Amino acid sequence: MKKDNDENKTPAPTATTAKPAPSARKRPSRAKSGGTAKAASAPTAAKAPAAKTPKPVDGAAAHCPVAPVDMAYEPSLPDDPVYTGALVHGRQVERLAVALFRELAPLHKLGAPWEDRLRAAARLHDIGWVEGRKKHHKTSMRLIETDPALVPDEAERPLVALLARYHRRAWPSPRHRRFAALSKDERKCVRRLAALLRLADALDYSRQGLVEDVSARIGKKRVELCLQAKAPCPEEMRRAKVKGDLFEAEFGRELRCSCLPQ
């Protein structure tokens, strides 16, 4: 049963201010033609050929900017500094998890319901810190499972809780009772999302919200992540390599990271 090297110096959640998500860009609407070809009053301007959208090359995934997160699973938690800090970090991890999910869609091939589960698990994955660092991933799972205020949908709650549990330490394994109870397809989906969640968590290792966007180039033998950051992020890149072991095992590709500070 594989474990990631979860170092003791992992900082505890603190209530710092996260940068708000960028607003979605609106695409200009195309004007509809109101005239007819038989109109004789004025010559009709020649219609310009429609621009072709370039296709990704060399296996590169089409880049999607980090979208604003929705409020599908807005948790209701006590007014506690540890909870507040966990949610600040959780929202940043959620942003990054969404970016990874969309960039790596050709690899994981999962649909929108699984993106929603990933978002919820990313947002709540560290709430177990309220009972201390030790085994906080399992505490997060228990809190999500037992508190309907965190994930109101009873059917979704077990999957969200299980994903949060796998953000660190042991990989998903049939020796784990909850994981073994899933269907074969669900187990495959949980493994793939756990790999993305662990990466997203690593990319906010310093808890400073340094990484603002992620793009990916998917090759046959490797996946290259390009991090758009507001400052150099060597710790995030190093940690992504450590916590990317499940990703490499699940998708059969070497993981590489580069950082482009703004």
C-alpha positions, 0 to 999 in steps of 0.5 A, spaced: 500 500 500 503 506 497 504 512 501 506 519 499 512 522 503 507 527 507 512 531 511 512 533 518 513 540 516 506 541 512 504 548 515 497 548 519 491 551 515 491 559 517 486 564 515 489 568 510 486 571 504 485 568 498 485 571 491 478 571 488 477 567 482 477 571 475 471 572 472 469 568 466 470 572 459 464 573 455 464 571 448 462 576 443 455 574 439 455 574 432 450 578 429 445 575 425 444 577 418 437 581 417 437 582 409 436 578 403 440 576 397 435 580 392 436 586 396 438 592 390 438 598 394 446 597 396 451 592 394 452 587 400 459 586 403 463 580 402 462 575 407 469 574 410 471 567 411 470 564 418 476 563 422 478 556 424 480 554 431 487 551 431 487 544 433 492 542 439 498 539 437 503 534 439 498 531 444 497 538 448 490 539 451 486 545 449 487 550 455 482 552 459 483 558 464 481 557 471 474 558 472 470 561 478 468 556 483 460 555 484 457 554 490 454 547 489 457 545 496 458 551 500 460 548 507 456 551 513 462 550 519 463 553 526 466 560 526 473 557 528 480 559 525 482 552 523 476 551 519 477 558 516 484 556 514 482 550 512 477 553 507 481 558 504 486 553 502 481 548 500 478 553 495 485 554 492 486 547 491 479 547 488 481 552 483 487 548 481 483 541 481 478 544 476 484 546 472 487 540 472 480 536 471 479 540 465 486 540 462 487 533 463 480 531 460 483 527 455 486 522 460 481 521 465 475 521 461 470 523 466 464 527 466 461 533 469 458 529 476 465 527 477 468 534 477 463 536 482 465 531 486 472 533 486 470 540 487 467 538 493 472 534 496 478 539 494 474 544 498 473 540 504 479 536 504 483 539 510 477 540 515 480 534 519 485 539 522 480 541 527 482 535 531 490 536 529 494 534 524 495 526 525 490 522 521 487 529 519 485 526 512 481 520 515 478 525 520 476 529 514 472 523 511 469 522 518 466 529 518 464 529 511 460 523 512 457 525 518 455 532 517 449 533 512 451 541 512 457 539 509 455 535 503 447 536 503 446 530 497 446 524 501 448 520 495 454 524 493 456 524 501 460 518 501 464 519 494 466 526 496 468 523 503 472 518 500 476 523 495 477 527 501 480 521 505 485 520 499 488 527 498 494 524 502 498 518 505 495 511 502 493 510 495 486 507 494 486 500 495 481 494 495 483 493 503 480 499 505 472 497 506 469 503 503 473 503 497 472 496 496 464 497 497 464 501 490 463 498 483 469 497 479 467 503 475 467 507 481 473 505 484 477 507 477 474 514 477 476 515 485 483 513 483 483 518 478 480 523 481 485 522 488 491 523 483 488 530 481 486 532 488 493 530 491 496 534 485 492 540 486 494 540 494 501 539 492 500 546 488 498 550 494 503 547 499 506 553 501 499 555 503 500 562 499 496 561 493 502 562 489 499 558 483 494 562 479 493 557 473 495 551 470 496 548 463 498 541 461 501 538 455 499 531 454 504 526 451 505 519 450 510 518 455 509 524 459 505 530 462 508 537 462 504 542 467 506 549 466 504 553 472 502 560 472 505 563 478 505 570 481 512 568 484 517 563 484 514 556 487 520 551 487 516 548 493 510 547 490 514 544 484 518 539 488 511 537 492 508 536 486 513 531 484 512 527 490 505 527 490 504 525 483 506 518 484 499 516 484 498 520 477 504 517 474 502 510 476 494 511 474 496 514 467 502 511 465 506 517 464 512 521 467 510 528 470 514 534 469 512 541 472 515 548 470 513 555 473 512 561 469 512 567 474 509 573 472 
